[in-house]
């Protein structure tokens, strides 16, 4: 019987590595680093709609 390595979470902020089963998630389901509190949320979309006139898409 072979043993599989568990998935791990690698924090981009503090370089901690932890088993993914021991890492908490926020209310939206995004991972939160147990050491530094880094939250892996998606980057906000950059929209240029404010620069365009309302009828530019029509």
N, C-alpha and C positions, 0 to 999 in steps of 0.2 A: 504494500500500500504506500503510495507516494504522499508526501506532505507538500501542500501548496503554501506559498508565502501569502500572508494577509495583505490586503491593500493598505497603503499608508497615505497619510496627509503630510505634505511637505510645505511648510509655510514659506511664502516668498519674502516675508518681512524679517523674521527672526531665525530662519533656517532650522526650526525644530522639525523633527520627523516623529509622527505618532501614528499608531494603528488607527485606521479610519473608524473603527467601531468605538473608539474612546474619545472622539472629537465631537464637541457639541455643535448644534445647528441653530440658527436663529428662527424666528417665527415664519419666515418665508422659505426656509429650507436651505439657506446658504450656510456653508461651513464657517465656523468661528475658531480661530487658533486658541488652544487652551492656555498658551503661555503669554502671548502679547495682545490677544483680542482682535487680531486682523480678521476682517470679515470679507470673504470672497464673493462680493456682489458684482453684478455685471456693470460695466462702464456705462454711464448715461449716453444716450444717443445724441449725436450732434446733428441738429436739424437746422437747415438754412431757411426754413419757412418764414422766419421773422424778417429775412432779407428780401423775400419775394412778395409781390403783390398778391392779394387773395385770389385773383383770377388767373394767375400764372399757370396753374395746373389745368385750366379748362381748355 
